[in-house]
Amino acid sequence: MAGWWWTRAFQYAAGMPWLVVEDHVLASIEVAATRAERRRGLIGRDGIDGALVLRRTRAIHTFGVRFPIDVAYCDSSMLVLRTASVNPNRICLPVLRASSVVEAEAGSFARWGLRPGDIVEVRA
């Protein structure tokens, strides 16, 4: 069983990345750095533990995503510009100043206290 998810799970066990705000760990994360990973995103999944960070992304859609998500649009310094809750099968307008997007299951940002103006970090 050596699919892409198995390789990724093995990598994270050795040095799992975390989403952090002001030295407070919010969640474990997956980072979608390649074009293929960004294109795949959360499509076809039934949920996500933690969050997904999409680098070099200004807009998202939720076609093929099976659950509502929270979305945070971040600038190049990872300052949260805007957050939104998005249902499946929607297209979101681009946020032109954004350079990354953080996605999590709906309700996660409220639990974490994540809001516009926060600066998020990705730490390993």
Z-matrix of the N, CA and C atoms (Angstrom, degrees):
N
C 1 1.452
C 2 1.520 1 110.47
N 3 1.279 2 118.73 1 69.23
C 4 1.459 3 120.78 2 -176.45
C 5 1.520 4 110.81 3 -108.90
N 6 1.336 5 116.92 4 57.94
C 7 1.456 6 120.86 5 176.50
C 8 1.518 7 110.90 6 -79.90
N 9 1.334 8 116.36 7 176.65
C 10 1.473 9 120.15 8 -179.28
C 11 1.519 10 111.02 9 -60.19
N 12 1.335 11 117.89 10 -35.62
C 13 1.463 12 120.39 11 -178.68
C 14 1.515 13 111.53 12 -67.52
N 15 1.336 14 117.62 13 -33.76
C 16 1.457 15 120.86 14 179.46
C 17 1.525 16 109.88 15 -67.90
N 18 1.310 17 117.07 16 -44.89
C 19 1.458 18 121.30 17 178.05
C 20 1.517 19 110.06 18 -60.14
N 21 1.317 20 117.20 19 -45.49
C 22 1.459 21 121.93 20 -179.49
C 23 1.532 22 110.37 21 -63.05
N 24 1.332 23 117.78 22 -42.89
C 25 1.463 24 120.94 23 179.71
C 26 1.525 25 110.30 24 -62.40
N 27 1.319 26 117.12 25 -39.54
C 28 1.458 27 120.72 26 179.19
C 29 1.524 28 110.50 27 -64.88
N 30 1.332 29 117.20 28 -43.00
C 31 1.463 30 120.66 29 179.36
C 32 1.521 31 110.66 30 -61.41
N 33 1.312 32 117.73 31 -41.95
C 34 1.457 33 120.90 32 -176.69
C 35 1.521 34 111.99 33 -70.95
N 36 1.325 35 117.59 34 -28.85
C 37 1.455 36 119.12 35 178.10
C 38 1.525 37 110.22 36 -63.86
N 39 1.327 38 116.68 37 -34.82
C 40 1.456 39 120.60 38 -179.19
C 41 1.524 40 112.01 39 -74.67
N 42 1.299 41 119.15 40 -37.64
C 43 1.454 42 122.47 41 -177.78
C 44 1.510 43 110.58 42 -156.51
N 45 1.319 44 116.77 43 71.12
C 46 1.460 45 121.46 44 -174.48
C 47 1.529 46 110.84 45 -65.01
N 48 1.323 47 118.23 46 130.77
C 49 1.467 48 120.18 47 175.54
C 50 1.528 49 111.23 48 -79.78
N 51 1.323 50 114.83 49 152.43
C 52 1.462 51 122.19 50 -176.62
C 53 1.515 52 110.16 51 -128.88
N 54 1.316 53 116.15 52 148.97
C 55 1.460 54 123.06 53 172.75
C 56 1.523 55 106.69 54 -93.99
N 57 1.335 56 116.40 55 123.09
C 58 1.460 57 122.01 56 -172.11
C 59 1.525 58 109.64 57 -128.90
N 60 1.340 59 116.69 58 138.80
C 61 1.465 60 123.32 59 171.83
C 62 1.524 61 106.96 60 -129.27
N 63 1.334 62 116.14 61 121.16
C 64 1.474 63 122.10 62 178.76
C 65 1.525 64 111.64 63 49.76
N 66 1.324 65 117.29 64 50.96
C 67 1.468 66 124.44 65 179.83
C 68 1.522 67 114.19 66 62.20
N 69 1.324 68 117.69 67 14.34
C 70 1.463 69 122.35 68 176.53
C 71 1.529 70 107.78 69 -107.44
N 72 1.329 71 116.92 70 119.13
C 73 1.466 72 121.62 71 -179.72
C 74 1.520 73 109.18 72 -74.52
N 75 1.334 74 115.89 73 121.60
C 76 1.459 75 120.97 74 178.66
C 77 1.521 76 112.01 75 -89.20
N 78 1.340 77 116.54 76 -45.36
C 79 1.465 78 119.65 77 -174.06
C 80 1.517 79 110.66 78 -168.37
N 81 1.331 80 115.35 79 160.18
C 82 1.459 81 120.00 80 167.83
C 83 1.526 82 107.06 81 -74.46
N 84 1.319 83 116.21 82 152.89
C 85 1.466 84 118.83 83 -177.08
C 86 1.519 85 111.77 84 -135.53
N 87 1.312 86 113.16 85 160.52
C 88 1.454 87 123.46 86 165.90
C 89 1.520 88 105.07 87 -111.95
N 90 1.325 89 117.44 88 142.42
C 91 1.458 90 121.07 89 177.78
C 92 1.522 91 108.34 90 -112.63
N 93 1.326 92 115.99 91 120.49
C 94 1.468 93 121.90 92 176.55
C 95 1.526 94 106.90 93 -94.01
N 96 1.314 95 116.21 94 95.79
C 97 1.455 96 120.83 95 -174.42
C 98 1.526 97 112.84 96 -96.61
N 99 1.335 98 117.33 97 -32.76
C 100 1.460 99 119.59 98 -177.50
C 101 1.530 100 110.46 99 -87.59
N 102 1.295 101 115.03 100 162.13
C 103 1.468 102 120.14 101 178.61
C 104 1.536 103 111.09 102 -58.98
N 105 1.325 104 117.50 103 -42.48
C 106 1.470 105 121.11 104 179.78
C 107 1.526 106 111.10 105 -63.91
N 108 1.322 107 117.60 106 -41.87
C 109 1.471 108 120.88 107 178.89
C 110 1.523 109 111.09 108 -65.89
N 111 1.332 110 116.68 109 -40.29
C 112 1.472 111 119.91 110 178.07
C 113 1.522 112 110.26 111 -65.81
N 114 1.318 113 117.26 112 -40.89
C 115 1.460 114 121.28 113 179.93
C 116 1.531 115 110.88 114 -64.32
N 117 1.320 116 117.65 115 -39.03
C 118 1.458 117 122.58 116 -179.44
C 119 1.526 118 110.39 117 -71.69
N 120 1.321 119 117.62 118 -44.96
C 121 1.461 120 121.62 119 178.37
C 122 1.516 121 112.47 120 48.07
N 123 1.318 122 116.47 121 -127.69
C 124 1.468 123 122.55 122 -179.23
C 125 1.530 124 112.46 123 -101.24
N 126 1.323 125 117.00 124 11.30
C 127 1.464 126 121.00 125 -177.68
C 128 1.526 127 110.78 126 -60.74
N 129 1.341 128 115.09 127 131.22
C 130 1.451 129 121.69 128 175.62
C 131 1.513 130 115.47 129 82.85
N 132 1.310 131 117.90 130 -5.02
C 133 1.467 132 120.34 131 179.36
C 134 1.521 133 110.59 132 -86.26
N 135 1.326 134 114.87 133 157.18
C 136 1.463 135 120.94 134 176.02
C 137 1.521 136 111.66 135 -95.47
N 138 1.310 137 117.71 136 -7.88
C 139 1.460 138 122.79 137 179.91
C 140 1.513 139 109.41 138 171.43
N 141 1.331 140 116.08 139 -178.83
C 142 1.457 141 121.26 140 176.84
C 143 1.519 142 108.52 141 -146.16
N 144 1.316 143 115.33 142 135.91
C 145 1.459 144 120.65 143 171.94
C 146 1.519 145 106.36 144 -87.83
N 147 1.310 146 118.04 145 117.47
C 148 1.451 147 120.64 146 -178.34
C 149 1.514 148 111.15 147 89.44
N 150 1.336 149 116.04 148 -129.74
C 151 1.466 150 120.34 149 -174.55
C 152 1.522 151 110.34 150 -147.22
N 153 1.320 152 114.55 151 165.93
C 154 1.458 153 122.90 152 175.76
C 155 1.518 154 107.56 153 -120.55
N 156 1.336 155 116.81 154 128.43
C 157 1.461 156 121.90 155 176.58
C 158 1.519 157 107.69 156 -106.25
N 159 1.335 158 115.60 157 124.17
C 160 1.462 159 121.88 158 178.58
C 161 1.525 160 108.14 159 -107.95
N 162 1.310 161 116.89 160 111.25
C 163 1.468 162 122.09 161 177.84
C 164 1.530 163 109.25 162 -77.63
N 165 1.322 164 116.31 163 155.35
C 166 1.472 165 123.30 164 177.87
C 167 1.527 166 111.34 165 51.65
N 168 1.328 167 116.22 166 50.68
C 169 1.464 168 122.15 167 -178.26
C 170 1.517 169 109.77 168 -135.58
N 171 1.327 170 116.93 169 134.00
C 172 1.471 171 122.29 170 178.66
C 173 1.519 172 113.16 171 -118.31
N 174 1.329 173 116.36 172 -17.52
C 175 1.466 174 120.70 173 -176.95
C 176 1.520 175 108.48 174 -145.55
N 177 1.322 176 115.08 175 152.33
C 178 1.463 177 119.73 176 178.95
C 179 1.524 178 109.46 177 -135.20
N 180 1.320 179 114.67 178 165.22
C 181 1.463 180 121.52 179 169.64
C 182 1.519 181 106.03 180 -134.84
N 183 1.316 182 116.02 181 163.00
C 184 1.466 183 119.54 182 -179.92
C 185 1.532 184 111.97 183 -121.26
N 186 1.326 185 117.41 184 25.37
C 187 1.463 186 119.99 185 174.45
C 188 1.524 187 108.51 186 -69.10
N 189 1.317 188 116.60 187 125.55
C 190 1.455 189 121.34 188 -177.96
C 191 1.518 190 113.87 189 89.89
N 192 1.330 191 117.48 190 -8.83
C 193 1.467 192 121.23 191 175.65
C 194 1.524 193 106.84 192 -84.80
N 195 1.310 194 117.38 193 131.80
C 196 1.465 195 121.43 194 -169.92
C 197 1.526 196 114.39 195 -94.31
N 198 1.320 197 118.18 196 4.55
C 199 1.464 198 120.41 197 -175.37
C 200 1.529 199 109.29 198 -149.51
N 201 1.334 200 118.31 199 154.38
C 202 1.467 201 120.83 200 177.25
C 203 1.533 202 109.92 201 -66.75
N 204 1.328 203 116.29 202 146.84
C 205 1.464 204 120.32 203 -178.81
C 206 1.525 205 111.43 204 -130.35
N 207 1.323 206 114.96 205 156.79
C 208 1.454 207 123.00 206 166.65
C 209 1.518 208 106.85 207 -95.59
N 210 1.331 209 116.74 208 142.02
C 211 1.457 210 122.43 209 -179.22
C 212 1.520 211 108.66 210 -129.55
N 213 1.328 212 116.85 211 132.05
C 214 1.461 213 122.19 212 173.59
C 215 1.523 214 107.67 213 -119.64
N 216 1.319 215 115.98 214 123.47
C 217 1.460 216 122.13 215 176.91
C 218 1.525 217 107.43 216 -93.84
N 219 1.340 218 116.64 217 126.31
C 220 1.461 219 121.76 218 -175.36
C 221 1.524 220 110.50 219 -121.71
N 222 1.342 221 115.57 220 147.16
C 223 1.464 222 119.50 221 176.73
C 224 1.532 223 109.69 222 -83.44
N 225 1.326 224 117.24 223 -171.24
C 226 1.461 225 120.89 224 -174.78
C 227 1.525 226 113.02 225 -66.33
N 228 1.329 227 118.47 226 -20.82
C 229 1.467 228 121.24 227 176.24
C 230 1.526 229 111.39 228 -95.44
N 231 1.330 230 116.86 229 8.65
C 232 1.470 231 124.82 230 -179.91
C 233 1.527 232 112.66 231 67.43
N 234 1.334 233 116.11 232 26.65
C 235 1.460 234 121.67 233 170.38
C 236 1.522 235 107.41 234 -75.96
N 237 1.328 236 117.24 235 127.46
C 238 1.464 237 120.91 236 179.45
C 239 1.524 238 108.54 237 -72.43
N 240 1.329 239 115.88 238 115.64
C 241 1.465 240 122.44 239 -178.94
C 242 1.517 241 111.59 240 -86.87
N 243 1.322 242 116.17 241 -40.93
C 244 1.462 243 121.71 242 -174.24
C 245 1.524 244 108.77 243 -156.15
N 246 1.323 245 115.50 244 146.07
C 247 1.464 246 120.67 245 172.62
C 248 1.520 247 108.54 246 -123.78
N 249 1.318 248 115.37 247 155.82
C 250 1.468 249 120.77 248 178.45
C 251 1.519 250 108.66 249 -155.01
N 252 1.316 251 115.78 250 152.66
C 253 1.462 252 121.90 251 168.98
C 254 1.521 253 106.26 252 -104.58
N 255 1.325 254 116.19 253 130.53
C 256 1.461 255 121.00 254 -172.39
C 257 1.527 256 109.55 255 -128.63
N 258 1.314 257 115.92 256 129.62
C 259 1.459 258 121.84 257 176.08
C 260 1.523 259 110.38 258 -80.87
N 261 1.336 260 117.63 259 162.68
C 262 1.466 261 120.36 260 175.92
C 263 1.532 262 111.81 261 -58.99
N 264 1.320 263 115.08 262 154.41
C 265 1.466 264 124.10 263 175.46
C 266 1.524 265 113.69 264 63.52
N 267 1.318 266 115.60 265 43.73
C 268 1.467 267 121.84 266 177.93
C 269 1.529 268 109.78 267 -125.39
N 270 1.327 269 115.39 268 156.03
C 271 1.463 270 122.64 269 172.14
C 272 1.518 271 106.90 270 -114.03
N 273 1.331 272 116.62 271 130.79
C 274 1.465 273 121.44 272 179.04
C 275 1.523 274 109.42 273 -104.24
N 276 1.315 275 115.49 274 140.57
C 277 1.455 276 119.97 275 176.43
C 278 1.526 277 109.98 276 -66.33
N 279 1.320 278 117.74 277 147.92
C 280 1.462 279 119.56 278 178.62
C 281 1.526 280 111.35 279 -68.35
N 282 1.315 281 115.21 280 149.28
C 283 1.463 282 122.33 281 171.10
C 284 1.523 283 104.41 282 -105.38
N 285 1.315 284 116.69 283 105.71
C 286 1.461 285 121.65 284 -168.04
C 287 1.523 286 113.82 285 -61.60
N 288 1.318 287 118.80 286 -31.84
C 289 1.468 288 120.82 287 179.47
C 290 1.526 289 112.43 288 -81.66
N 291 1.326 290 117.20 289 -7.86
C 292 1.468 291 120.71 290 -177.87
C 293 1.523 292 110.87 291 -75.61
N 294 1.327 293 115.01 292 148.15
C 295 1.462 294 120.25 293 172.73
C 296 1.528 295 111.19 294 -129.12
N 297 1.330 296 116.98 295 -11.10
C 298 1.464 297 122.27 296 176.63
C 299 1.518 298 109.27 297 -145.08
N 300 1.329 299 114.84 298 157.93
C 301 1.464 300 121.31 299 177.70
C 302 1.524 301 108.02 300 -132.28
N 303 1.325 302 115.70 301 139.49
C 304 1.465 303 121.92 302 173.10
C 305 1.521 304 106.98 303 -111.08
N 306 1.339 305 116.70 304 128.23
C 307 1.467 306 121.87 305 178.52
C 308 1.524 307 109.33 306 -119.77
N 309 1.327 308 115.49 307 139.86
C 310 1.469 309 121.78 308 176.91
C 311 1.519 310 108.05 309 -149.60
N 312 1.327 311 116.81 310 168.14
C 313 1.463 312 119.59 311 176.98
C 314 1.519 313 109.68 312 -61.85
N 315 1.331 314 116.05 313 144.85
C 316 1.464 315 121.65 314 -179.62
C 317 1.526 316 109.94 315 -53.68
N 318 1.323 317 115.53 316 136.74
C 319 1.457 318 121.97 317 -179.24
C 320 1.518 319 113.37 318 95.93
N 321 1.327 320 117.22 319 -15.76
C 322 1.464 321 120.69 320 -178.46
C 323 1.522 322 112.01 321 -64.33
N 324 1.331 323 117.24 322 -44.52
C 325 1.466 324 119.53 323 -177.04
C 326 1.521 325 111.24 324 -63.07
N 327 1.322 326 117.40 325 -38.09
C 328 1.471 327 120.63 326 177.61
C 329 1.531 328 109.84 327 -63.70
N 330 1.331 329 117.52 328 -43.04
C 331 1.474 330 120.98 329 178.30
C 332 1.518 331 111.22 330 -64.21
N 333 1.331 332 116.76 331 -38.48
C 334 1.459 333 121.08 332 -177.90
C 335 1.523 334 112.61 333 -82.05
N 336 1.325 335 117.28 334 -17.41
C 337 1.456 336 120.98 335 -175.53
C 338 1.521 337 112.79 336 76.88
N 339 1.332 338 117.75 337 21.92
C 340 1.465 339 122.07 338 -179.59
C 341 1.516 340 109.72 339 -78.99
N 342 1.345 341 116.36 340 130.45
C 343 1.466 342 120.72 341 -177.30
C 344 1.528 343 110.11 342 -151.41
N 345 1.331 344 117.19 343 165.25
C 346 1.465 345 120.17 344 177.02
C 347 1.528 346 110.48 345 -55.02
N 348 1.327 347 114.80 346 140.13
C 349 1.460 348 121.18 347 -177.85
C 350 1.521 349 112.77 348 101.31
N 351 1.338 350 117.38 349 -20.51
C 352 1.469 351 120.78 350 176.16
C 353 1.523 352 109.24 351 -72.62
N 354 1.313 353 115.83 352 149.44
C 355 1.464 354 121.28 353 172.31
C 356 1.518 355 106.93 354 -109.86
N 357 1.330 356 115.90 355 118.30
C 358 1.461 357 120.57 356 -179.45
C 359 1.526 358 109.80 357 -97.53
N 360 1.308 359 115.20 358 149.23
C 361 1.457 360 121.79 359 176.87
C 362 1.517 361 108.84 360 -124.33
N 363 1.318 362 115.27 361 149.93
C 364 1.457 363 121.92 362 171.81
C 365 1.524 364 105.59 363 -107.78
N 366 1.329 365 115.74 364 115.53
C 367 1.471 366 120.87 365 -179.20
C 368 1.517 367 109.95 366 -121.58
N 369 1.329 368 114.04 367 143.28
C 370 1.474 369 119.24 368 177.61
C 371 1.512 370 110.36 369 -100.23
